Amino acid sequence: MTDQTHTPAPQDEDIPSAKALPKRRLPSLIWLIPIVAALAGGWIAVHAIMQRGPTITIRFDTAEGIEAGKTKIKYKDVDIGNVTGVVLTEDRQHIKVTAQLAHATDDLLGDKTQFWVVRPRVAGGTVSGLSTLLSGAFIGIDPARKATDKRDFVGLEQAPIVTTRQAGREFVLKAQDMGSIDVGTPLFFRRVQVGEVSAYTLDKDGKGITVKAFVHAPYDQYVTSNTRFWHASGVDVSLDANGLRIETQSLASIAIGGIAFQAPPDQPVAEPAAADTQFTLAADRNSAMKEADRERAPFVLYFRESLRGLSVGAPVDFRGITIGEVKAINFEFSKEKREILMPVTIDLYPDRLRGRMRQDQPIHTPAENVRILNAMVAHGLRAQLRTGNLITGQLYIALDFMPGASKADIDWKQFPPSLPSVAGSLTQLQDTALSIAKKLDALPIESIGKNADQAMRNANKVLDNADQLVSRLKNEVTPEAQTTLKAAQDAINQAKQTLSPDAPVQQNMNDTLQEVSKAAQAFRDLSDYLSRHPDALLRGQKEDAK
Amino acid sequence: MTPRAVSAADEGLLNCHSCGLLSKNVPNAHDRCPRCGAHLHLRKPDSLARTWALLIAAFLLYIPANILPVMHTASIIYEEDDTIMSGVVYLWTSGSWPLAILVFCASVTVPLAKLIALSVLAWTAQHKSTWRQQERTRLYRLVEFVGRWSMLDIFVVTLMVGLVHFQSLATISAGPGAVAFAAVVVLTMFAAMSFDPRLIWDPEQKQDD
């Protein structure tokens, strides 16, 4: 622009004047740009500040999978925050995650809020968190029902099975042992999965397990006050008087175990149980259902036979219906009777003897029960040991009416009262066999043998005689017969010779016959002559009139 | 120091930008070139005010440009928002140091250097400083020259968005930071254009008089 040379300044007249236009004195519009920029920047800043939610810290045991700036906090798979920092705690025992939550998430935070790290997990037959294999772990949140200003949390190491927002009820089960239960083990109601085990703890005294089971709505209404819970884990194989029994729930529960529940089928529908009601977790369905019989009547049965094959727990059955079970088997020596008795204590469930039609009837008084039982025994109700399974030799006790049983009654004086028994079916069979053997013993087998011997000898003699007869026939009759036959043969031969064509007899016969035919010829001539000249008989032959 | 220089402005002469015609200045008026009708002015009108305005706007936008994500990467595996700085850090940690340095220079240092350099120029021009006029002029030329390279970052993002587009597998989209960054670059370019380097030398004339 500026030339450095010392040229003289150009003359004014040589340089044209610029056209003059009126000057505008307006504030420069250029200042709109920074104002707009400031507004935009300000709006972004305000927006960012507005979008900032609460800052929280969560304590975990390990920071596995958590990355500052990367890991998100998700609720129902919606991002509600970001992890901003991960540091060790002062005591170096845990890690502390600082997270910045999104705007308006304060109502999710409360005393009951739980955080956990979602990682790939296989539990209770379900696989969860597989997406985190690729995307990396995220922090899950189970929000509280009631918001407080709590901002420091202790995270769970495992995702909770049941979150507070899920509808349903939790129940407490007391079990002897865990079986194959784990957190997440399914709960079955009529083999439909309706819930899962949410937690378990070993009791402080070490004598059992307390299991918390969550049943989802609407299935929680089926947990009634009389519902029974039992282990439905795997395959339950039992070998008892009823033979081999295999009980399973479902294929899934075979693999991962399970808990089943159901109210006893023969009981009226009860009202739904309240949450946190305590139930007993039975070992299997049978024992679960057995507990339904609250009323038990103990009796004792005396047997005189071997009880091998009878076990505690064996059924007491009345025509196929189990109405009780064996509680104890003992040994007793009766001094007055001078014999060894085998007392078997049984529990009868009177409930099961009550007619279905008379469910609504008042329960009998003890006195009535005594009367009814006495009447039954008078009719022949007896206990008997029977073989339930021939292969295993298991015995069961049958109560039945035995017609022709010897008279007996119930001894109500002792406790438990004793019911009369008869010998078992096997024993009866043995008795029968014995009596047959006795009868066989009584048979005069020796004399029978002798007689048979005699008869045999006689028969031998007869046979000998026949033998002799045959030989005589052979020696005496046969030669005679042969000569006779020879003679007959000769006679026949002679006849043959006589009748042969060249035999003299034949010749003579021929000649004779020729003579006869000649004679016949002559006779025919004569008869012809006579027929023509009948007068010849009188006159004789005429001479030819020549 | 420098030899005695005569500037056109001292003589009340205007040089037309369009046709190069020299014409006399009429005071207190917007002048037009008598030959081609282009606007005439001794110095760029409101040069300092415009430079300052654009610079302030650029400064303001420089903040969101660095805070807001420039690039949004979404794939099956993860979803990520990258700011300029996180991109640099990623490149550095993944071992491509030359790239990291390049991106850092082009996207962080250069825009900031330009902003600061222009601020210095505008500031000194406003205070009629005669300090190191040669270097300041050289600095101005450098700023003008570097201007176009500051768009490198935007260029990279644009390329990525265009290239990586496997609908469901991975998509890259420009974030709000990219807009702010582009605005910063454009505004600094305008600021550099609206700054009149002759203002650097004007105080000398005044001193000489």
Interface residues (C-beta under 8 A of the other chain):
Chain A: M1 T2 D3 Q4 A9 P10 D12 I15 P16 S17 A18 K19 A20 L21 P22 K23 R24 S28 I30 W31 I33 P34 V36 A37 A38 A40 G41 I44 A45 K70 L134 S135 G136
Chain B: P3 A5 V6 S7 A8 E11 L13 L14 N15 L21 L22 S23 K24 N25 V26 N28 A29 H30 D31 R32 C33 P34 R35 G37 L40 D46 A49 R50 A53 L54 I56 A57 A58 L60 L61 I63 P64 L68 I76 I77 Y78 E80 P176 A183 L187 S194 R198 W201
